[in-house]
Amino acid sequence: MARTLRWGVGLLLVVSLSIGAFLLLPFRSWLPGGTVGDVPLSQVVNGTAFNRLFPEPDDGDQLVFTQEKRGFSEARLKHDGQVKALLAISDVSTAPEARRKFETSQSRLQGWPLVEQGPQATALLVADRFQIKVIGQGDGLEAEQRQDLIGRFNLRGLAALKSASAPRATLPSGQDTAGRQSLEPRAAMEPVS
């Protein structure tokens, strides 16, 4: 009897899995697979590559990495145990709509387009591919403080990042291939309008 019961349970399990797979077939595009936002994994930069590009914290501050996945890395900037800001780098090749907010930007930081997103957030688009975002927490940070924090990221290193099959990013005008500013006089940061 025990043998018959095992065979019955096994057969029921196989039939259930087969029916479940058949029912989920129309939803296979929703299931996890080999892409991130319809971009092949080989073309998306891994989040671990972003971690070394975050700014060094000031004395008394602490940088705590909280999330890392393909195309994204996030850290909390803490001061005396309180979260001061969220810092993030994302590969917008997985979300091309994220680039739209930079299309009309009149502000620049080290040659890259900069946008203010409400009273607590500032974002920068590097190499038309990587978004750096600083979101003030608690009492928050002033826009100038957020911009200064973004400027302390390794922007040249970020612009030079590429996935295994992606072409190398181009630097903004006014910089040579080593990422140095040209000798033309220009401000590193233009005011936010």
N, C-alpha and C positions, 0 to 999 in steps of 0.2 A: 504494500500500500504506500509506503513512504517513497518508493521508486516512482510509482505512478504520479504521486503528488508533485515530486520534483520535476518530472517531465511536463506535467500540466502547467506548473508555474513558469518553467522555462519557455514553453510554447506561448503562453499568455504574454510574457515579457517581450518575446520576439515580435509577436503580432502588434502589441501596443507600440513598440518603437517604430515599426514599419508604418503604422497608421499615423503616428505623430510626425514622422519625417515627411510623409505625403501631405499632411495638413499644413506643415510649415514651409513647404516648397514655394508657395507664392510669396512668402515673406523673407526669402533668403537674402534679399538686398539689405534687410534690417539686421541680419545676424552678423556677428563679428567675423572678420575674414582677413584677407591680405591687403586691405586698403585702409587709408585714413581719409575720410572725406572725399572718396572717389579718386584719391591719389595713391599710386602704388607705394608701399612701404619703403622701397628702395630710394624713392625720391623725397622722402620726408626726413629732416634732420632729427636725430634722436635727442630727447630732452637732456640726457646726461652731458651732451656737448655744450649745452647752454650754461651749465652750473659754474664753470670756471670763468665765465664772462660777466658774472654779477659783480657789483662794486664791493670793495672791502669796506666793512662797517667801521664807523668812527669809534673812538674810545668810548666805552660805556654802552655801545650798541651791539646787537647780536643779530646775525643773519641765520635764520632757521629755514631750511628747505622743507616745504610741505607737500609738494606734488611734483611728480616727474613722469612724463609719458612721452611717447613718440610725438614730436612736434611741439612740446610744451614743457616749461619748467616754471615753478612758482616758489617764492620764498617770502617769509615774513621778516620785516625789519623790526626788531624789538629794542626798546630802551627801558631799563629798569623793570623788565618783565612785562611791560605793556607793549602791545603791537602798535607801532608807529605808522607802518605802511605795508602794503602788499606789493611785491615786485614780481613781474612776470615777463618771460620772453616766449613768444609763440611763432611758429612757422606758418605764415598766413597762406602758404600754398595749399593748405588743407581747408582754408576758409577764405576764398578770394573776395567775398563781400566785405571782409574786414579792411581791405585796401581803400574802399570807396570814401571813407571819411577823410582820407589824406589827399584826395584829388584836388580839393579846393583850398588846401592849407596854404596860408601866406607866411607862416612862421617856419623857421628852420633852426635846427640845432646841429652844429658841425656838418651842415650841408644836407641833412635829412629832414623830411617834412615832420612837423610837430603839431599836434592838436590837443586842445583842452577839451575834456569830456565832463562837463559839469564842474561843480566847485571842488571836487576831491580827486579827479583823475586826469592824468596827462599821458599821452601815448606818442611814440616816435616810430616811424617806419624806416627801417634800415635796409638798404639794397633792394627796395621794392619787394621784400620777402619776409623780413623778420620784424615783428612788432614788439616793442618794449613798452610796458605799461607800469605806471606807478599810481597806486590808489592810496590816498591818505586814510588812516583809520583813527577812530577816537576824535581827538581834537583836530586831527588832520595835519596837513602840511600846506603851506602857501604854494601857489603856482611856481614861484621862483625856486622854492626848495625842492619841489618835484622835478623841475627841469634840471636843477643842479645834480640831483640824484641820478637822473637818466644819463646826464653827461659823464658820470663816473663809471658807467658800464663800459666794457671794452668794445666800443663800437667798431673799431677797425677789425678786431678779431671776429666779431659777429658778421661783418660784411664779407669776410674771407671764408666763412663757413660754407660748406656745401655738402650735399648728400653724395652718395656714391655715384649717382648717374646725373646729377644736376650740374649745369655749367657754373663757373666761378662768377660771383657777383661783381658788378662794376661799382666803383666808388663814385661819390658825387663829384660834380665838376669842381675844379679848383684843388683836387688832390692828385698826387702822382700814384703810381702802382704800389708803392710801399705804404700808402695811406697818409703821407705827410701833406700838410697844407701847402698850397702853392705860395709863392712869395707875394702875391697880390694882397694888399691890405683889405681885410674884411673881418667883420666881427664873427666870433665863434658862435654866438647865439644872437639871433635877431629877436626883437621884442614880439610878444604875443599880441595880436590885435584883438 
